């Protein structure tokens, strides 16, 4: 499935299987070249991670109850099962990411998307941690600064890229 913006500046190709590869394509109606954006196939790893977190949370709650009552229980074993599933989850997810990268499915645009996502994640972590450490006024100022930075950088960058592509067309 190919979705194109009205002006034909962006192209996405959705992937239906993990074994498909995506190559750069050209618009047959004009001489414009489009960069391919890789959309990964559906993955089982998010549900595996959710199951692992369920085992860890249920096991931790049961273990605390076991410690409080002084009776031996199965909380410790639930945590071990959860940790085993987390290790399997991390191993499988990274294996898939490495295979996708080595097969050439990642593009420059996808790398930018990853970096922008990490910028949002790290900015959010800084805001949450600062709310625990700083007083309300400093925390509000830091929140405004970080939100401004992580919002404006992608907007300005996207605007500059859009103008560059628009001038080339």
HELIX and SHEET records of a PDB file:
HELIX    1   1 UNK A   45  UNK A   69  1                                  25    
HELIX    2   2 UNK A   75  UNK A  102  1                                  28    
HELIX    3   3 UNK A  108  UNK A  133  1                                  26    
HELIX    4   4 UNK A  136  UNK A  168  1                                  33    
SHEET    1   A 3 UNK A   2  UNK A   4  0                                        
SHEET    2   A 3 UNK A  11  UNK A  14 -1                                        
SHEET    3   A 3 UNK A  36  UNK A  39  1                                        
SHEET    1   B 2 UNK A  25  UNK A  26  0                                        
SHEET    2   B 2 UNK A  33  UNK A  34 -1                                        
END                                                                             
